[in-house]
Amino acid sequence: MHQLLLILEGYGLEGFVLGTALPPSPFLPWTDGQHVDNPTFIVHKKQDKFLAYWLLSTVTDEILVHLTAAKTSFDIWTTIDKKFGAKSNIKISSMCHALYSIKKTNLTIKDYLSKVKSLSDSLTAVGSLVTEQEQVSIILAGLSIEFESIRVFPSTTPMSLELVTEMLLDCEARQLTLLIKVPLQVNLVSWSQQGNLDNMIFGLDSNRGSH
């Protein structure tokens, strides 16, 4: 509903569904105590009917059956909010829990950041804004011990999401390079030791042969 409300606000029509755009009087006083139709009321009524039709076109059949008695856009909006608002709140709470408890674990930095962004965008789309600094805090809190140096750094110096992203990707790249180098160095040492052993054995065999 938050997305629909944003659209209505863009056209200045949110007052119809929120109940703040009250309909004007249907009639205007005229001479001799007579009354005539109020053009402003007619325009208001037409706008409301079109808006009600548009709202009904956006809901599923499951929701539509609960709106048969709704006559105005305000009736439709409030009925949906009352019947399904609780479900929306539960969904938001669930997404908030998922976001604030997310951990990097075995994810790559790219996948980890993507997951945080996806949940943040989903919450923002339903009206629960997640700021950039909140995202930074969530990302740092979910990091593993390998990124401890980055995790503690922003505690004294606030950093942008872009900078944190660059630092994490750079740190991950250095860790991967180290993981490749260490086994290679171990293998080189092993090969060197094996070569020395072979030379020693060959030398002993040569000495025996000479005697």
C-alpha positions as CSV (number, residue, x, y, z in Angstrom):
1,M,0.0,0.0,0.0
2,H,3.0,2.3,0.5
3,Q,3.8,2.2,-3.2
4,L,0.2,3.0,-4.1
5,L,0.2,5.9,-1.6
6,L,3.4,7.3,-3.2
7,I,1.6,7.3,-6.6
8,L,-1.4,9.1,-5.2
9,E,0.9,11.6,-3.5
10,G,2.5,12.2,-6.9
11,Y,-0.9,13.2,-8.3
12,G,-2.0,15.0,-5.2
13,L,-4.9,12.5,-4.6
14,E,-3.8,11.0,-1.3
15,G,-6.5,13.0,0.5
16,F,-9.2,10.9,-1.0
17,V,-8.0,7.6,0.5
18,L,-6.8,9.2,3.8
19,G,-10.1,11.0,4.4
20,T,-8.6,14.5,4.4
21,A,-10.1,15.6,1.1
22,L,-13.7,16.0,2.3
23,P,-16.3,16.3,-0.4
24,P,-17.8,19.8,-0.9
25,S,-21.5,20.4,-0.5
26,P,-23.5,18.8,-3.4
27,F,-25.6,22.0,-3.9
28,L,-25.0,25.8,-3.9
29,P,-27.6,28.3,-2.7
30,W,-29.3,30.2,-5.5
31,T,-31.9,33.0,-5.8
32,D,-35.3,32.6,-4.2
33,G,-34.1,30.0,-1.8
34,Q,-33.4,27.5,-4.7
35,H,-30.2,25.4,-4.9
36,V,-28.2,24.3,-7.9
37,D,-25.7,21.5,-8.3
38,N,-22.2,22.3,-7.1
39,P,-19.7,21.8,-10.0
40,T,-16.9,21.3,-7.5
41,F,-18.8,18.4,-5.9
42,I,-19.4,16.8,-9.3
43,V,-15.7,16.9,-10.1
44,H,-14.8,15.5,-6.7
45,K,-17.3,12.7,-7.1
46,K,-15.9,11.8,-10.5
47,Q,-12.4,11.8,-9.3
48,D,-13.3,9.6,-6.4
49,K,-15.1,7.1,-8.7
50,F,-12.1,6.8,-11.0
51,L,-9.8,6.4,-8.1
52,A,-12.0,3.7,-6.6
53,Y,-12.0,1.9,-9.9
54,W,-8.2,2.1,-10.1
55,L,-7.7,0.8,-6.6
56,L,-10.0,-2.2,-7.3
57,S,-8.0,-3.0,-10.4
58,T,-4.8,-3.2,-8.4
59,V,-6.0,-5.9,-5.9
60,T,-6.2,-9.6,-6.2
61,D,-9.5,-11.6,-6.3
62,E,-8.7,-12.8,-2.8
63,I,-8.9,-9.2,-1.6
64,L,-11.7,-8.1,-4.0
65,V,-14.3,-10.2,-2.4
66,H,-14.0,-8.2,0.8
67,L,-14.6,-4.9,-1.0
68,T,-18.1,-5.5,-2.5
69,A,-19.7,-3.1,0.0
70,A,-17.1,-0.3,-0.5
71,K,-18.5,2.7,-2.3
72,T,-15.7,5.2,-2.2
73,S,-11.9,5.2,-2.5
74,F,-11.7,5.9,1.2
75,D,-13.9,2.9,2.0
76,I,-11.7,0.6,-0.2
77,W,-8.5,1.9,1.3
78,T,-9.6,1.6,4.9
79,T,-11.1,-1.8,4.4
80,I,-7.8,-3.1,2.9
81,D,-5.8,-1.5,5.6
82,K,-7.9,-3.0,8.4
83,K,-8.1,-6.5,7.0
84,F,-4.6,-6.9,5.7
85,G,-2.6,-4.3,7.6
86,A,-1.7,-6.8,10.3
87,K,-0.3,-9.2,7.7
88,S,1.8,-6.4,6.3
89,N,3.2,-5.6,9.8
90,I,4.1,-9.2,10.3
91,K,5.9,-9.3,7.0
92,I,7.8,-6.1,7.8
93,S,8.8,-7.5,11.2
94,S,10.0,-10.7,9.5
95,M,12.1,-8.8,6.9
96,C,13.5,-6.5,9.7
97,H,14.6,-9.6,11.7
98,A,16.2,-11.1,8.6
99,L,18.1,-7.9,7.8
100,Y,19.4,-7.2,11.3
101,S,20.4,-10.8,11.9
102,I,22.1,-11.4,8.6
103,K,25.7,-12.8,8.7
104,K,28.3,-13.1,6.0
105,T,29.3,-16.7,7.0
106,N,30.3,-18.4,3.7
107,L,29.0,-15.8,1.3
108,T,31.3,-13.8,-0.9
109,I,31.4,-10.1,-0.2
110,K,29.5,-9.4,-3.4
111,D,26.6,-11.8,-2.4
112,Y,26.6,-10.6,1.2
113,L,26.2,-7.0,0.2
114,S,23.6,-7.9,-2.4
115,K,21.6,-9.7,0.2
116,V,21.7,-6.7,2.5
117,K,20.7,-4.3,-0.3
118,S,17.8,-6.6,-1.4
119,L,16.3,-6.7,2.1
120,S,16.9,-3.0,2.6
121,D,15.2,-2.1,-0.7
122,S,12.2,-4.4,0.1
123,L,11.7,-2.7,3.5
124,T,12.0,0.7,2.0
125,A,9.4,-0.2,-0.7
126,V,6.8,-1.0,2.0
127,G,7.5,2.2,3.9
128,S,10.1,1.1,6.4
129,L,13.2,3.2,5.3
130,V,16.6,1.7,5.9
131,T,19.2,4.5,5.7
132,E,22.7,4.1,4.2
133,Q,24.3,4.4,7.6
134,E,22.0,1.6,8.9
135,Q,23.1,-0.6,6.0
136,V,26.7,0.1,6.9
137,S,26.1,-0.8,10.5
138,I,24.3,-4.0,9.5
139,I,27.0,-5.0,7.1
140,L,29.8,-4.5,9.6
141,A,28.0,-6.3,12.4
142,G,27.6,-9.4,10.2
143,L,31.2,-9.7,9.2
144,S,33.4,-12.7,10.2
145,I,36.6,-12.4,12.2
146,E,38.7,-12.1,9.0
147,F,37.3,-8.6,8.5
148,E,37.8,-7.4,12.1
149,S,40.1,-4.6,11.1
150,I,37.4,-3.1,8.9
151,R,34.6,-3.8,11.4
152,V,36.1,-1.7,14.2
153,F,37.4,1.1,12.0
154,P,34.1,3.0,11.5
155,S,33.3,3.1,15.2
156,T,35.4,6.3,15.3
157,T,35.1,7.4,11.7
158,P,31.7,7.2,10.0
159,M,32.1,5.8,6.4
160,S,29.9,5.8,3.4
161,L,28.4,2.6,2.0
162,E,30.5,3.0,-1.1
163,L,33.7,3.2,0.8
164,V,32.9,0.2,3.0
165,T,32.1,-1.8,-0.1
166,E,35.4,-0.9,-1.7
167,M,37.3,-1.8,1.5
168,L,35.6,-5.1,1.9
169,L,36.1,-6.1,-1.7
170,D,39.8,-5.2,-1.5
171,C,40.2,-7.1,1.8
172,E,38.6,-10.2,0.3
173,A,40.8,-10.0,-2.8
174,R,44.0,-9.8,-0.6
175,Q,42.7,-12.8,1.5
176,L,42.2,-14.8,-1.7
177,T,45.6,-13.9,-2.9
178,L,47.1,-15.1,0.4
179,L,45.2,-18.4,0.2
180,I,46.8,-19.0,-3.2
181,K,50.3,-18.0,-2.2
182,V,50.6,-20.0,1.1
183,P,50.0,-23.4,-0.4
184,L,52.3,-22.5,-3.3
185,Q,55.1,-21.6,-0.9
186,V,54.5,-24.8,1.1
187,N,54.8,-26.8,-2.1
188,L,58.0,-25.0,-3.1
189,V,59.5,-25.7,0.3
190,S,58.4,-29.3,0.1
191,W,59.8,-29.7,-3.3
192,S,63.1,-28.1,-2.2
193,Q,63.3,-30.4,0.8
194,Q,62.5,-33.4,-1.4
195,G,65.2,-32.3,-3.8
196,N,67.8,-32.0,-1.0
197,L,66.8,-35.4,0.3
198,D,67.2,-36.9,-3.2
199,N,70.6,-35.3,-3.6
200,M,71.7,-36.7,-0.2
201,I,70.6,-40.2,-1.1
202,F,72.2,-39.9,-4.5
203,G,75.4,-38.7,-2.8
204,L,75.4,-41.6,-0.4
205,D,74.9,-44.1,-3.3
206,S,77.7,-42.5,-5.2
207,N,80.1,-42.8,-2.2
208,R,79.2,-46.5,-1.7
209,G,79.8,-47.2,-5.4
210,S,83.2,-45.6,-5.3
211,H,84.3,-47.9,-2.4
